[in-house]
Amino acid sequence: MEQLAQTGCCDRDSEKGQTLSSIEKTIERALELCPRISETEVVPLPEAVGRVSGGDTISLFSLPIHDHSAVDGYALGGSGKKSFKIIGRLTAGDTPQTTLKDDEAMRIMTGAPVPEGTTCVVMQEHAVVEGGCVSPTFEVPEGDNVRRTGEDVKAFDTLVRAGTRLDARHTAIMTASGLQNAGVVRKIRVAILSTGNELRDTGVGMGPGHIFDTNRPMLRALLSSNRTQVTDLGIERDNLDAITETLRKASETHDLIITSGGVSVGEEDHLKPAVIAAGGSIESWRMAIKPGKPVALGTIGNAVYLGLPGNPLACFVDFLLLGRPIIDGLSGATRRDALIQNAKAAFEWSRRPGRREFFPCNIVGTSEEGLPLLEKTGRAGSARLLPLIEADGLGVVEAECTDVHPGSRLKFYPFRADMGL
């Protein structure tokens, strides 16, 4: 019998006594801060994959361009279960030179244009050929197996709507319509910055208390798509004046500034006063999720500001939840829901309610209904990376859940080979 997660209610941070915001409300606020980028550019179709259409794309031709056969068979000049004299042969790319009469037929291949006078095409499997004539084994309906001009797309129809993320499907239909280029929203200029006295880049000498900065390389990878242009601002020490000047300069040439670390309320967390000193505004949000509760949203000049936690798993989760919608908002892209699957637990877990929790997990089987069975990977902790790379995706339990049993219903965010935008 299916187990249901036992639940209780809690929407406040029990440690701070503060009301926590839902993910949905935080995303809604983030999108309110995003001005849609209006500048566009024209790029060759192969380079347009992953970009966002800057306007409606109109077909230059009808598709199909001409009436043609949908099958290998025989084009018939009439109807009925009678004998038709075969007077020729047509393959794709040929130009018909003859008009079929009522008792005539032509051998025809898939994709070949049908001759004038064709009433239908009979599949070769349903035709008997004898003595230079062909007879259908049943009365073929008029128009059967003929693809008519414009039945897919008519000339001047809209092929692609503005705000569409282009992929191979769009390049195919645009090419079929005679287009070579696409008008797309210009690339979103994103600056990324890490803060913290303890951080070092790999290859730089390490001392006591130092750690390698993992978040900037991770964010660069997550932002490695055709629709972003990323500037790596490096690591800034916990110095208010230095952080302020870096943010101010970045805001002059970027659409989005993402920082990691320094979004809590510690004495060395300088990002909030730095954003304000740089001429910006900032809002601190405490989301009802785990990990990734603290996040900062704001603007500096014309740039949107997103402050992510310093712990790697929290930074990763918050970017997936907020960074992607912000990129969509800036580019005017049609909002996508995350690829979420229903799943079931294959483990026991008792937890404190109050926050929606994300955890690395593996698929260990399939339920009777065909849903993936999930097992938690490694120990919990927002600073742990190994469980993340060993996982098939992120499992999710809702905020009110207190107990998970084998068979309890969960949500599952599968990782893709392409973890970008």
JOZIQUI-V94884 format. One record per pair of residues at least 24 apart in sequence whose C-alpha atoms are under 7 Angstrom apart, sorted by the first residue. I is the first residue (numbers start at 1). J is the second residue. Records with the same first field share a line. If there is no record, write none. Layout:
I=J + J
This chain:
2=407 + 408
3=405 + 406 + 407 + 408
4=408 + 409
5=401 + 402 + 403 + 404 + 405 + 408
6=401 + 402 + 403
7=400 + 401 + 402
8=353 + 400 + 401 + 402
9=353 + 354 + 400
10=353 + 354 + 400
11=354
12=354
20=286 + 287 + 288
21=286 + 287 + 288
22=287 + 288
23=287 + 288
27=322
30=297 + 326
31=326 + 329
33=304
34=304 + 326 + 329 + 330
35=330
36=329 + 330 + 331 + 332
37=330 + 331
39=185 + 186
40=183 + 184 + 185 + 186
41=183 + 184 + 185 + 186
42=181 + 182 + 183 + 184
43=181 + 182 + 183
44=180 + 181 + 182
45=171 + 180 + 181 + 182
48=166 + 182
49=166 + 167 + 168
50=165 + 166 + 167 + 225 + 226 + 227
51=165 + 166 + 184 + 226 + 227
52=163 + 164 + 165 + 166 + 184 + 185 + 331 + 333
53=162 + 163 + 164 + 165 + 166 + 183 + 184 + 185
54=162 + 163 + 183 + 184 + 185
55=161 + 162 + 183
56=158 + 160 + 161 + 162
57=158 + 159 + 160 + 161
58=156 + 157 + 158 + 159
59=155 + 156 + 157 + 158 + 159 + 177
60=155 + 156 + 177 + 178
61=154 + 155 + 177
62=149 + 150 + 153 + 154 + 155
63=149 + 150 + 151 + 152 + 153 + 154
64=148 + 149 + 150 + 151 + 152
65=149 + 150
66=113 + 148 + 149
67=113 + 114 + 146 + 147 + 148 + 149
68=111 + 112 + 113 + 114 + 146 + 147 + 148
69=109 + 110 + 111 + 112 + 113 + 114 + 121 + 145 + 146 + 147
70=110 + 111 + 145 + 146 + 147
71=109 + 110 + 123 + 145
72=108 + 109 + 110 + 123 + 124
73=107 + 108 + 109 + 121 + 122 + 123 + 124
74=105 + 106 + 107 + 108 + 121 + 122 + 123 + 124
75=105 + 106 + 107 + 108 + 114 + 118 + 120 + 121 + 122
76=104 + 105 + 106 + 118 + 119 + 120 + 121
77=101 + 102 + 103 + 104 + 105 + 117 + 118 + 119
78=102 + 103 + 119
79=139 + 140
80=139 + 140
81=135 + 136 + 137 + 138 + 139
82=135
83=133 + 134 + 135
84=133 + 134 + 135
85=132 + 133 + 134
86=132 + 133 + 134
119=143
120=144 + 145 + 146
121=145 + 146
163=332 + 333 + 334
164=333 + 334
165=333
185=331
187=227 + 228 + 229
188=227 + 228 + 229 + 255
189=228 + 229 + 230 + 254 + 255 + 256
190=228 + 229 + 230 + 231 + 254 + 255 + 256 + 257
191=230 + 231 + 232 + 233 + 250 + 254 + 256 + 257 + 258
192=216 + 231 + 232 + 233 + 257 + 258 + 259
193=232 + 233 + 234 + 235 + 258 + 259 + 260
194=234 + 235 + 236 + 259 + 260 + 261
195=235 + 236 + 237 + 238 + 260 + 261 + 262
196=236 + 237 + 238
197=237 + 238
214=312
215=260 + 312
221=420
222=419 + 420 + 421
223=420 + 421
224=420
225=420 + 421
238=268 + 270
240=270 + 274
243=274
244=274 + 275 + 277 + 278
245=278
247=275 + 278
248=278
251=300 + 301 + 302 + 303
254=303
255=302 + 303 + 304
256=303 + 304 + 305
257=303 + 304 + 305 + 306
258=305 + 306 + 307
259=306 + 307 + 308
260=307 + 308 + 309 + 310
261=308 + 309 + 310
262=310
263=294 + 295 + 296 + 307 + 308 + 309
264=294
275=300
288=354 + 355 + 356
289=355 + 356 + 357
290=355 + 356 + 357 + 358
291=357 + 358 + 382
292=317 + 318
311=382 + 383
312=382 + 383 + 385
313=382 + 383 + 384 + 385
314=382
324=421
339=413
340=411 + 412 + 413
341=411 + 412 + 413
342=371 + 410 + 411 + 412
343=371 + 372 + 373 + 409 + 410 + 411 + 412
344=371 + 372 + 373 + 374 + 407 + 408 + 409 + 410
345=373 + 374 + 375 + 405 + 406 + 407 + 408 + 409 + 410
346=373 + 374 + 375 + 406 + 407
347=375 + 405 + 406
348=404 + 405 + 406
349=403 + 404 + 405
350=402 + 403 + 404
351=402 + 403
352=402
353=399 + 400 + 401 + 402
354=399 + 400
355=399
356=396 + 397 + 398 + 399
357=396 + 397 + 398 + 399
358=394 + 395 + 396 + 397
359=394 + 395 + 396
360=387 + 388 + 391 + 393 + 394 + 395
361=391 + 392 + 393 + 394 + 395
362=391 + 392 + 393
363=392
